[in-house]
Amino acid sequence: MDASELVSLASARAEELPGAAAENPFGPEWDVYKVRGRVFLLMPVDGTGRVTLKSQPDDAVALRATFADIVPGYHMNKKHWITLNPGRSLEAGLVRELVTDSYLLVVEKLPRAQRPVDPDTFGRRPL
């Protein structure tokens, strides 16, 4: 997956998520997606195609060990954030899933009255 595909896919998925909005709080050099004012995705507008997402610490370790194009979060807490770099190890489904997981990690920390979705059931198909 090249840089433009990665950025396009990640931003498209973020824009689909209820209550998510793109902002530029750090200036025009960064696209930042937030839900209810809390960050779940960051992308520098510099052509690198880097996408930085929240991740559970154990998942972050496993993802970095499994995928060559997933590294510790760029300019973020390395335990709770990962960065996706353009490369051959990333597939569209994985990117969409990681963006959704990042979003849900933020949503679950919001007060119940502010949650745009139930993080325990969002995106799950009924049995």
FENPE-V567875 format. One line per field, one symbol per residue. ss: DSSP state (a for helix, b for strand, c for the rest). phi: phi as a letter, one per 20 degrees, with the letter a starting at -180 (. if undefined). Layout:
ss->???
phi->???
//
This chain:
ss->ccaaaaaaaaaaaaaacccbbbbccccccbbbbbbccbbbbbbbccccccbbbbccaaaaaaaaaacccbbbccccccccbbbbcccccccaaaaaaaaaaaaaaaaccccaaaccccccccccccc
phi->.egffffffffffffffgmebeccfdoffcecdcclndfcbcbfecnfnfcdcfbfgffgfffffedfedcggflcffedcccedgrfeedgfffgffffffgfffgfefggfeffbeffcfneeff
//
